[in-house]
Amino acid sequence: MKRFWLLLPVVLFLGFYASLQDIPAGDKALGTRDYSDFEKAEACKSCHTDIYWQWDQSMMSKAYTHHWDEIEYFDLAVAHAEKVPALKPVVDGCNGCHTPFAYLAGDVTPPRPSENSRANESVSCDLCHSIVGFEGETPHNFSYKVSPGRTKYGAKPGLESPHHHTAELDIYRQAEFCANCHNEKDPHGVWVKSTHLEWLEGPYSKQGVACHHCHMPKARGRSAKMADEDDVAQHLFHGGHDPGKVKGTVELRMHPDEREVELDGTVVIQVQLFNGKTGHKFPTGSVEDRLLWLHVEAVDSEGKVYHLPVDKKGFEGEDYTVGSDVLAYQDMGVPKGLKDFPGVQRDGIPYGDRIFRMPYFDPEGRMTIMQWNTQSLGVDYRIGPRETKIENFTWTLPDDIAPGRVTFTAALNYQLLVRPVAEFLGVPEEESAITVVNTQSTWIEVYE
């Protein structure tokens, strides 16, 4: 009898492992569930009120209904698959992370958000708290395995609920939980989203600081109305769409190589940029959409403003990291039905500004924002976690500069979506609005 009780945990584990192996994941999970298998978030709200409202203001609750996601999906991805039918399974897969209930229910292509179907629930409570594991060594492309029902899973042991059973699973403490959707490999085998992989390669993974430590910080409170006070993970999920999260991500410092410069002289302004905040590269996620750039201006004693272009370093692919007057994104012409589409402005920022990006290229070698159409990646000049980059600006004083103090200001700017693309596709202005990550200034004295 004693031996039986000793073996029971092993038997239960093997039984759970065997059943886990039978749960489909990724594209094999398409159409294997029904909407009715999952509870609506409003049912959770009755007990988990604070957590519900935290989720409601996050991008998790808008992963399908957010204006840019809707435009990108229907006007580009779905339209592209109509022109190239082989892309249909790939485009359907977008829903595995943006509206998982719809994907699992086989409701693809889902109705548009205006039709108010259950696809609008985006990524909600019962999806995440039904996950029991994932497929493969490196989670990616909605590789999660779900087991919806009366048992809800999480990171805490011993919880009791009047509405459902609870069970503790270690995966809820791991960054790999998030990797299911924050790693993505496209049809060409390119990692078009690699936030988890970036974290894995960086310093924070070595110190055990995972995604949820920053994006779901804990605070004293109650996880449910009837719960005891405890440390509760706040379901904020704040990231690139939260200006408060973005601001201050990178610290700036700057100085001239000398304080006093003759009227016909030259000065070198050096700017140091330190990423002291993100556990992954910045920007991350939908890197093909994002724009992060450094703009430096000088103002002389009479108020005249001058723009300083960055000094080039000479590395391969550097042209893609300097604001330029060039066209790109020509492959948007296919889903938009525009033959010989010339593209739109690649950057939409002052020429000569330094850009911290990684360009995506389509099969014809043109820069693209359509990640499903990405065949290769260019130089990765983003700012890694705890990385410091140094940029120099060599400036020969212009003939019309006034003697006296000249003030230099550096501004690191961030956009969720490249403005010329946003304007072309009719995306609301807030998606291409500029968030100032940080600023810094320095000065010189110009003498005759």
MILUMFI-350684 format. One record per residue (C-alpha): x, y negated, z. Coordinates in steps of 0.05 Angstrom, whole numbers, padded with zeros to 5 digits, always signed. Each point is the difference from the previous one (the first is absolute). Layout:
XYZ/...
***
This chain:
+00000+00000+00000/+00056-00048+00017/+00033+00014-00067/-00066-00017-00035/-00004-00069+00032/+00072-00013-00018/-00014+00018-00073/-00066-00038-00005/+00031-00068-00017/+00042+00032-00055/-00062+00035-00028/-00040-00065+00000/+00057-00038-00033/+00007+00052-00055/-00075-00002-00011/+00001-00076-00006/+00060+00003-00047/-00034+00052-00044/-00064-00041-00004/+00042-00063-00015/+00031+00035-00059/-00069+00012-00030/-00019-00074+00001/+00011-00033-00069/+00039-00064-00005/+00017-00051-00054/-00034+00010-00067/-00023+00070+00022/-00046-00033+00050/-00041-00037-00052/-00073+00018+00008/+00011+00049+00058/-00042-00040+00050/-00064-00039+00003/-00013-00071+00024/-00044+00030+00054/+00060+00037+00030/+00025-00067+00026/-00031-00048+00049/-00007-00073-00016/+00043-00050+00038/-00062-00031+00029/-00012+00065+00039/+00068-00008+00032/-00014-00074+00015/-00053+00017+00053/+00055+00025+00047/+00065-00026-00029/-00023-00072-00009/+00067-00036+00004/+00034+00050-00044/-00055-00005-00052/+00006-00076-00005/+00076+00005-00004/-00007+00049-00058/-00054-00043-00032/+00046-00060-00008/+00058+00042-00027/+00016+00020-00071/-00017+00072+00017/-00074-00019-00001/+00009-00036-00067/+00046+00049-00036/-00053+00011-00054/-00040-00065+00003/+00057-00051+00002/-00004-00045-00062/+00069+00016-00029/-00007+00074+00012/-00067+00000-00037/+00029-00040-00059/+00063+00042-00004/-00039+00065+00004/-00058-00014-00047/+00030-00051-00048/+00068+00032-00007/+00004+00072+00026/-00069+00027-00020/+00002-00039-00065/+00070+00028-00015/-00025+00072+00012/-00057-00012-00049/+00052-00017-00052/+00048+00055+00022/-00043+00058+00027/+00061+00037+00027/+00004-00053+00054/-00070+00016+00027/+00023+00047+00056/+00054-00050+00021/-00048-00058+00002/-00051+00042+00038/+00055+00013+00050/+00001-00074+00019/-00063+00015+00039/+00035+00051+00042/+00029-00057+00040/-00047-00059-00016/-00066+00036+00012/+00015+00070+00025/-00072+00020+00014/-00017-00013-00073/+00059+00041-00025/-00013+00058+00047/-00073-00001-00021/+00019+00000-00073/-00033-00068-00011/+00050-00024-00052/-00001-00050-00033/-00037-00029+00061/-00053-00054-00008/+00025-00071+00001/-00001-00033+00069/-00061-00042-00020/-00042+00064+00000/+00012+00010+00075/+00013+00075-00003/+00037+00039+00054/+00063-00011-00041/+00000-00070+00032/+00018+00031+00067/+00072+00000-00026/+00046+00031+00052/-00042+00009+00063/+00001+00034+00067/-00023+00069-00017/+00051+00008-00056/+00061-00013+00043/-00027+00036+00061/-00016+00062-00041/+00071+00009-00025/+00033+00063+00027/+00063+00003-00042/+00031-00013-00068/+00027+00039-00059/+00074+00004-00018/+00064-00025+00032/-00008-00073-00020/-00072-00025+00008/-00023-00041-00060/-00059-00009-00048/-00055+00013+00051/+00031+00066+00022/-00040-00001+00065/-00043+00060+00021/-00067-00016+00031/-00045+00041+00044/-00063-00042+00013/-00049+00021+00053/-00016-00007+00073/+00074-00002+00020/+00037-00066-00009/+00075+00001+00003/+00049-00050+00029/+00064-00011+00040/-00027+00003+00071/-00014+00064+00039/-00058+00014+00046/-00050-00051-00027/-00074+00013+00008/-00057-00028-00040/-00076+00008+00005/-00005-00001-00076/+00056+00046-00025/+00056+00046+00021/+00072-00026+00000/+00066+00033-00014/+00072-00023+00004/+00046+00009-00060/+00073-00021-00003/-00006-00025-00071/-00037-00062+00027/+00066-00021+00032/+00040+00007-00064/+00015-00048-00056/-00015+00057-00048/-00074-00011+00015/+00004-00067-00036/+00044+00027-00055/-00058+00038-00030/-00022-00065-00033/+00061-00045+00009/+00043+00044-00044/-00023+00008-00072/+00031+00035-00059/-00027-00016-00070/-00009+00046-00060/+00071-00015-00022/+00028+00024+00067/+00017-00070+00023/-00009-00020+00072/-00045-00061-00012/-00015-00007+00074/+00053+00020+00050/-00013-00037+00065/+00008+00062+00042/+00062+00021-00038/+00030-00069+00010/-00014+00006+00075/+00031+00070+00001/+00064-00027-00030/+00004-00060+00046/+00020-00011+00073/-00068+00002+00032/-00013+00073-00016/+00065+00018+00035/-00026-00035+00062/-00068+00032+00000/-00037-00065-00017/-00056+00023-00046/-00052-00035-00042/-00053-00003+00054/+00046-00034+00050/-00003-00063-00043/-00065+00007-00037/-00041+00029+00057/+00031-00031+00062/-00025+00024+00067/-00034-00043+00053/-00037+00013+00065/-00073+00012-00013/-00054+00052-00010/-00003+00042-00063/-00074+00010+00011/-00055-00031+00043/+00001+00058+00049/+00076+00010+00000/+00048-00016+00056/+00049-00057-00010/+00064+00023-00035/+00051-00020-00053/-00042-00003-00063/+00026-00003-00071/-00030-00061-00032/-00028+00018-00068/+00025-00064-00033/+00041+00030-00058/+00026-00070-00014/+00050-00004-00057/+00013-00038-00064/-00070-00029-00003/+00006-00031+00069/+00037-00068-00003/+00015+00005+00074/+00037+00066-00013/+00037-00027-00060/+00022-00066+00030/+00067+00006+00034/+00016+00068-00030/+00066-00027-00026/+00042-00051+00038/+00037-00053-00039/+00064-00038+00016/+00038-00047-00046/+00060-00045-00002/+00044-00040-00049/+00073+00016-00012/+00015-00072+00021/-00040-00056+00033/+00029-00060-00038/-00001+00001-00076/+00022-00053-00050/-00051-00027-00050/+00030+00040-00057/+00014+00061+00043/-00027+00071+00005/-00029+00035+00061/-00016+00073+00012/-00061+00014+00042/-00002+00070+00031/-00064+00032+00024/-00002+00062+00044/-00064+00041+00001/-00009+00052+00056/-00057+00050+00000/-00009+00008+00075/-00073+00021-00001/-00020+00055-00049/+00017+00074+00008/+00001+00007-00075/+00023-00043-00058/-00033-00067-00012/-00041-00004-00041/-00026+00072+00000/-00062+00039-00021/-00027-00027-00066/+00069-00027-00018/-00020-00009-00073/-00051-00053+00022/+00040-00037+00053/+00045-00061-00008/+00049-00024+00053/+00046-00057-00020/+00048-00051+00028/-00009-00073-00021/+00051-00053+00018/-00009-00075-00009/+00042-00062+00016/-00028-00069+00019/+00046-00060-00002/-00003-00063+00042/-00048-00033-00050/-00048+00059+00000/+00019+00029-00068/-00011+00075-00002/+00047+00049-00035/-00007+00075-00012/+00060+00045+00012/+00004+00065-00041/+00033+00060+00033/+00071+00022-00017/-00002+00065-00039/+00039+00058+00029/+00008+00041-00063/-00032+00066+00021/-00036+00044-00050/-00072-00020-00010/+00009-00067+00035/-00040-00037-00053/-00063+00031+00030/+00017-00032+00067/+00005-00072-00024/-00061-00041-00020/-00001-00005-00075/-00042-00024-00059/-00015+00070-00028/-00063+00041-00014/-00016+00068+00029/-00058+00049+00016/-00016+00011-00073/-00029+00069+00016/-00061-00034+00030/-00021-00010-00072/-00018+00074-00006/-00055+00003+00053/-00022-00070-00018/-00007+00019-00074/+00048-00055-00023/+00042+00022-00059/+00072-00027-00001/-00012-00034+00067/+00061-00045+00012/-00005+00004+00076/-00001-00055+00052/+00054-00037+00037/+00041+00049+00040/+00010-00042+00063/-00039-00065+00001/+00051-00033+00047/+00054-00053-00011/+00055+00024-00046/+00064+00018+00036/-00032+00020+00067/+00025+00066+00029/-00051+00056+00000/+00002+00060+00048/-00034+00055-00040/+00005+00067-00034/-00028-00003-00071/-00042+00057-00029/+00006+00018-00074/-00050+00034-00046/+00019+00055-00050/+00020-00054-00050/+00047-00033+00050/-00044-00060+00013/-00013-00027+00070/-00068+00024+00026/-00047-00008+00059/-00037+00065-00018/+00034+00049+00047/-00033+00060-00034/+00035-00021-00064/+00069-00008+00031/+00054+00043-00031/+00061-00031+00034/+00021-00049+00054/+00050-00057-00006/+00049-00028+00050/-00025+00001+00072/+00016-00070+00027/-00050+00000+00057/+00022-00014+00071/+00008+00063+00042/-00014+00007+00074/+00052-00038+00040/+00035-00018-00065/+00031-00068-00010/+00006-00028-00070/+00042-00062-00017/-00018-00046-00057/+00044-00058-00024/-00022-00063-00036/+00057-00039-00033/-00023-00070-00014/+00037-00055-00037/-00029-00065+00024/-00042-00033-00055/+00019-00069-00026/-00062-00034+00028/+00008+00025+00072/-00001-00054+00053/+00055-00006+00052/-00019+00021+00071/-00031+00062+00030/-00025+00056-00046/-00045+00051+00032/-00005+00071-00027/-00060+00044+00014/-00005+00075-00013/-00069+00032-00003/-00012+00074-00005/-00067+00010-00035/-00045+00061-00007/-00057+00018-00046/-00042+00063+00001/-00009-00004-00075/+00040-00036-00053/-00040-00062-00017/+00000+00005-00077/-00028+00071+00006/-00053-00023+00049/-00021-00057-00046/-00003+00045-00061/-00043+00052+00035/-00044-00050+00037/+00021+00022+00069/-00023-00048+00056/+00054-00051+00017/+00011+00026+00070/+00036+00061-00028/+00054-00044-00032/+00001-00054+00054/+00069-00014+00027/+00017+00020+00071/+00062-00034+00026/+00040+00054+00036/+00051-00048+00029/+00037-00065-00012/+00066-00030+00019/+00038-00064-00014/+00069-00031+00002/+00032-00065-00024/+00061-00035-00028/+00023-00072-00003/+00015-00027-00069/+00051-00056-00002/+00028-00045-00054/
***
